[in-house]
């Protein structure tokens, strides 16, 4: 019996020792886990502090940059908004240049809207006759929609915009659908879009139809006239379509003074063409209105691939002058 009791006491002592060792092991593991967590926390705190410092430095640089751009002007929309500003340079009547007040992006948009709205009532009138779209393929209609977008973009950017009218444009037409699809904001363009034809809108005696096949030369622009461009993209090159349309309307015609201010240039393909896209004709008219110089307008916008170059003043190869339309 004593032997059994001794064995039992030995087992109990062994269990106690093992229990104490197990608690020590668990304590060591717990200490290890705690130290890992603390180390990660300290690392994360250091990263957060570094990010805060970086953000403060970036904010300081932005504020400093904004001060350099705006000068003494204060930004009234809050310290975190950097408002774009641009310097505007205009030419004074004396020939020098003067710096105009800086305008923000929003002010520039408002000014553009104001110019276009004013042109609707007092600007030179330019009408695009879109009655010929039934003669065009889908590809040509798509190209015409792109030309109308570029034409409107040029009118928005100029200081003296035209009053634009798109005539004979029906909402159920291929061109209208293509304009809406291709041109963001087409429905909000500041111009007149109508299903009426040219003769429904203007008196025949006030219309001047611009066509490269006309005999008379356009020498200047008359604010009492309406200048009409034939909205036509013709990859098959059917000749004199716009001239035929003008004859159908019984209105006067005129052409750009290409022969009077330009000469043919030799090229490998011996290619020479006076047929321009409507946006190219419009850019030439805009520049002429701004500068009063056909030479500058044609030099700037006449495509070099058409085989013509602006002639020099002493060039004797120019043809004799044609009848002019003023």
C-alpha positions, 0 to 999 in steps of 0.5 A: 500500500505504501508503495502504491502511495509513493507511486501516486505521489511521484506521478503528482509531482511529475504532473506539477512539474510538467504544468509549470513548464507548460505555463512557462512555454505559453508565457514565452510564446505570448511574450513573443506574439505581443512583441511582434504586434508591438513591432508592427504597430510601431512600424505602421505608426512610423508610416502614418507619420511619414505620410502626414509629413509628405502631405503637409509638404505637398500642401505647402508646395501647392500653396507656394505655387498658387501664390506664384501664379496668382500673385497678390490675387486671392483665391476665393474658392478655398485654399485647396482649389488651384484655379487655372489662369491665362495671360491674354495679350492684345494688340493696341492700335498704336502697334504695341501689345498690352497685357489684358487681365487674367481670366480663369477657365470659367470666365473664358467659357462665359466670355465665349458664350457671350461672344457667340450670343452676340454674333447671333444678332450682329455677326456676319452670317454664314449658312451651310446648305445641307440639302445635298446630303442625299447625294452622299454615301454614309462615309461622306456624311460622316466626314461632313459631320466632322467638318461641321464640328471643326467649323463650329470649333473655329467659330468658338475660338475666334474673337469675331465669330460668325452667326452660323446657320445650318439649313435643311437639316432634318432630325430624321436625316442621316447627317443629324444622327451622325452629328449627334453621335460624333459631336459631343454637345451638338444639341447645345451648339450656339447656332441656328439649326433649321429644316428650312431651306436657304430661300425660306430663310433669306431673300435671294438678293442677299445670298452669295453662294460660295463655290470654286466654279464661280466666275466672280471673285469674292473680294470682301465680306458684306455684313448685309449679305448671307454667305452660303457654303454647300455642305457637300463631301464628294469623293467621286468628284462630281463637278460643279454640284455647288454651282448647279445648286446655286443656279437652282436657287437663282442666287449670286455666286462667288469664289475665293481669290485663289487664282489672284493670290496663289500660283500652282506649285510643281509636284510629282503627281501634277495635282492641283485642286481648289476644292476645299472642305467647308471648315477650311473655307470657313477658316480662310474667311475668319482669318480674312475678317481678322486680318483684312488680308487674303494673302495671310488667310490663304497662306495660313489655311490653304492645304499645301497638298492641294498643289498651290502656294501663295504668290509673291508680290512681284510674281508675274505668273499670276493670271489677269484679275477676274470680275470681283464681287464686293 
